[in-house]
Amino acid sequence: MSGHGTLVVGSGLVGTGIARSLASGGRSVTLVSRRPPALAPEAYGAHWEALDATDAGACRRLTERLRPAHVVLVHGPSDVTWCEDHPEEARSAHVAVAGTFAALAPGARIVLISTDNVFAGDAPRHTESTPVAPANAYGRAKREAERALLALAPRAVALRVSLVYGHEPSDAGKWLNFFAACAHRLSRGERVEAPDDHWTTPVLVDDVAAVTAALLRAEHPLPPVLHLGGPDRVTRAEWATVIAGALGAPPEMVAPVPRARTRYASRPVNACLGSELLANLPATERVAVRGVLEGARLLAPAFTVPAG
Ligand SMILES: NC(=O)c1ccc[n+]([C@@H]2O[C@H](COP(=O)([O-])OP(=O)(O)OC[C@H]3O[C@@H](n4cnc5c(N)ncnc54)[C@H](OP(=O)(O)O)[C@@H]3O)[C@@H](O)[C@H]2O)c1
C-alpha cells in the first residue's frame, strides 16, 4: 500500500499518546475505535472515526478510502482480568484485527503494540531472544496476533512494551493506568496498596509514542520483534513510593501487599522487558527512555496534593 497518513487502531491510553505525538510532528493521523475517545483528537490535530476493527469489511472500506502509509495496532481488549474470563473472545479479537490489517496492507509499516505478558515471568528481564511462554489468556492472544501479523506483513513490527503510564483524568470512566490511579488516590489523601513482589519496567506513554514514531519513520528493514521497557526495574510498591515522593505525600501512604491478594495475581511475577536490538537502530531513531523518578517528576504537576 503506497499512501499517506497514519491509521491508529485503538484510542485508549497508548493509542491517544501515539496519535498526539504523531500529529504534533505534523503527520496526518486518523484514530479509530468503536466509541469516541475521552479527549477529542481534533484538540491535538488528529481526526477520529468510528470503527469496529473486528469487522473486516469495515476495515477494508476504511483502508481503501484512507490509503494509510502506516498502521499502528493498539486496540483492546487490554484488561488482563477480562481476557482471563473471556479467553476465546480476547484471542479472536486480537488475531482477527492483526490478520485483517496484514492482509489489507501487506507492504505497509504496521506496528503492533504487544506486551510482556507473552512471557511467563521467570527471568528478571526478557529480551527479544527470550523464548515466549505466555503468562495468561491475554498474553496468548497477543502472541497469536503477533504471529498472524508477521506471517503476512514482512515490514511489520511487534513492539512489546512494558507497563505504560501517563496522565489520565480521574473521571476517565475506565480502569486507570497504575501511575494515574496511585497519583489520584495519593492526591486525595488516600492510602495506596501495591504489591511488593511484582516487578515491572514502567515506560512513559510519551516514550512509547516516540519509539513508535521512529519505527514508522525508518525506511530500512527492522527486526520483526522489538522490546521496549523503562530503564528501572521496580516493584509496584517501590514505584508507588516514588510517585508519593514526587507528589510530596508521606511514604507511609503506600502499603506493600502480596501480589496474590491483588488484581495482578494472574500477571507474570517479572513483567519486565529489556532490548538487545533497540540500541542498534540508527542514532536518529534512538529514544532516551526515561526512568520512574524522571517520569514521576514530569507528571506530578498534573496531580495536586491537598495542603497539610
Ligand atoms: N497499557 C499498557 O500498559 C500496555 C502495555 C503493553 C501493551 N499494551 C497494548 O496496547 C494496546 C492498548 O492498550 P491501552 O492501555 O491503550 O488500552 P485501552 O486504554 O483499554 O484502549 C483500548 C482501545 O481499543 C479500542 N478497541 C477495543 N476493541 C476495539 C475494536 N474491536 N475495534 C476498534 N477499537 C477497539 C477501545 O475503544 P472502544 O472500546 O471504544 O472500541 C480503546 O480505545 C493493547 O492491545 C495492549 O495489549 C498496553
Ligand as a Chemical Component Dictionary entry (heavy atoms), coordinates in Angstrom:
data_LIG
# 
_chem_comp.id                   LIG 
_chem_comp.type                 NON-POLYMER 
_chem_comp.pdbx_formal_charge   0 
_chem_comp.three_letter_code    LIG 
# 
loop_
_chem_comp_atom.comp_id 
_chem_comp_atom.atom_id 
_chem_comp_atom.alt_atom_id 
_chem_comp_atom.type_symbol 
_chem_comp_atom.charge 
_chem_comp_atom.model_Cartn_x 
_chem_comp_atom.model_Cartn_y 
_chem_comp_atom.model_Cartn_z 
_chem_comp_atom.pdbx_ordinal 
LIG N1  N1  N 0  -1.336  -0.027 28.713 1  
LIG C1  C1  C 0  -0.270  -0.808 28.812 2  
LIG O1  O1  O 0  0.433   -0.821 29.844 3  
LIG C2  C2  C 0  0.137   -1.684 27.668 4  
LIG C3  C3  C 0  1.350   -2.379 27.723 5  
LIG C4  C4  C 0  1.709   -3.220 26.682 6  
LIG C5  C5  C 0  0.861   -3.356 25.594 7  
LIG N2  N2  N 1  -0.301  -2.675 25.551 8  
LIG C6  C6  C 0  -1.182  -2.896 24.391 9  
LIG O2  O2  O 0  -1.634  -1.678 23.858 10 
LIG C7  C7  C 0  -2.989  -1.802 23.443 11 
LIG C8  C8  C 0  -3.801  -0.642 24.011 12 
LIG O3  O3  O 0  -3.605  -0.533 25.387 13 
LIG P1  P1  P 0  -4.313  0.655  26.175 14 
LIG O4  O4  O 0  -3.765  0.629  27.544 15 
LIG O5  O5  O -1 -4.280  1.904  25.381 16 
LIG O6  O6  O 0  -5.805  0.082  26.220 17 
LIG P2  P2  P 0  -7.164  0.844  26.469 18 
LIG O7  O7  O 0  -6.937  2.128  27.180 19 
LIG O8  O8  O 0  -8.071  -0.192 27.023 20 
LIG O9  O9  O 0  -7.651  1.193  24.977 21 
LIG C9  C9  C 0  -8.043  0.215  24.074 22 
LIG C10 C10 C 0  -8.670  0.915  22.887 23 
LIG O10 O10 O 0  -9.032  -0.075 21.916 24 
LIG C11 C11 C 0  -10.347 0.220  21.451 25 
LIG N3  N3  N 0  -10.941 -1.013 20.958 26 
LIG C12 C12 C 0  -11.236 -2.137 21.655 27 
LIG N4  N4  N 0  -11.806 -3.032 20.843 28 
LIG C13 C13 C 0  -11.877 -2.452 19.611 29 
LIG C14 C14 C 0  -12.387 -2.870 18.358 30 
LIG N5  N5  N 0  -12.978 -4.063 18.190 31 
LIG N6  N6  N 0  -12.295 -2.029 17.305 32 
LIG C15 C15 C 0  -11.737 -0.800 17.453 33 
LIG N7  N7  N 0  -11.221 -0.350 18.616 34 
LIG C16 C16 C 0  -11.309 -1.176 19.684 35 
LIG C17 C17 C 0  -11.040 0.798  22.677 36 
LIG O11 O11 O 0  -12.152 1.610  22.347 37 
LIG P3  P3  P 0  -13.637 1.023  22.149 38 
LIG O12 O12 O 0  -13.858 0.043  23.253 39 
LIG O13 O13 O 0  -14.494 2.236  22.196 40 
LIG O14 O14 O 0  -13.644 0.397  20.789 41 
LIG C18 C18 C 0  -9.937  1.685  23.227 42 
LIG O15 O15 O 0  -9.913  2.914  22.538 43 
LIG C19 C19 C 0  -3.480  -3.180 23.883 44 
LIG O16 O16 O 0  -3.535  -4.033 22.759 45 
LIG C20 C20 C 0  -2.429  -3.673 24.820 46 
LIG O17 O17 O 0  -2.205  -5.035 24.616 47 
LIG C21 C21 C 0  -0.689  -1.852 26.551 48 
# 
loop_
_chem_comp_bond.comp_id 
_chem_comp_bond.atom_id_1 
_chem_comp_bond.atom_id_2 
_chem_comp_bond.value_order 
_chem_comp_bond.pdbx_ordinal 
LIG N1  C1  SING 1  
LIG C1  O1  DOUB 2  
LIG C1  C2  SING 3  
LIG C2  C3  SING 4  
LIG C2  C21 DOUB 5  
LIG C3  C4  DOUB 6  
LIG C4  C5  SING 7  
LIG C5  N2  DOUB 8  
LIG N2  C6  SING 9  
LIG N2  C21 SING 10 
LIG C6  O2  SING 11 
LIG C6  C20 SING 12 
LIG O2  C7  SING 13 
LIG C7  C8  SING 14 
LIG C7  C19 SING 15 
LIG C8  O3  SING 16 
LIG O3  P1  SING 17 
LIG P1  O4  DOUB 18 
LIG P1  O5  SING 19 
LIG P1  O6  SING 20 
LIG O6  P2  SING 21 
LIG P2  O7  DOUB 22 
LIG P2  O8  SING 23 
LIG P2  O9  SING 24 
LIG O9  C9  SING 25 
LIG C9  C10 SING 26 
LIG C10 O10 SING 27 
LIG C10 C18 SING 28 
LIG O10 C11 SING 29 
LIG C11 N3  SING 30 
LIG C11 C17 SING 31 
LIG N3  C12 SING 32 
LIG N3  C16 SING 33 
LIG C12 N4  DOUB 34 
LIG N4  C13 SING 35 
LIG C13 C14 SING 36 
LIG C13 C16 DOUB 37 
LIG C14 N5  SING 38 
LIG C14 N6  DOUB 39 
LIG N6  C15 SING 40 
LIG C15 N7  DOUB 41 
LIG N7  C16 SING 42 
LIG C17 O11 SING 43 
LIG C17 C18 SING 44 
LIG O11 P3  SING 45 
LIG P3  O12 DOUB 46 
LIG P3  O13 SING 47 
LIG P3  O14 SING 48 
LIG C18 O15 SING 49 
LIG C19 O16 SING 50 
LIG C19 C20 SING 51 
LIG C20 O17 SING 52 
# 
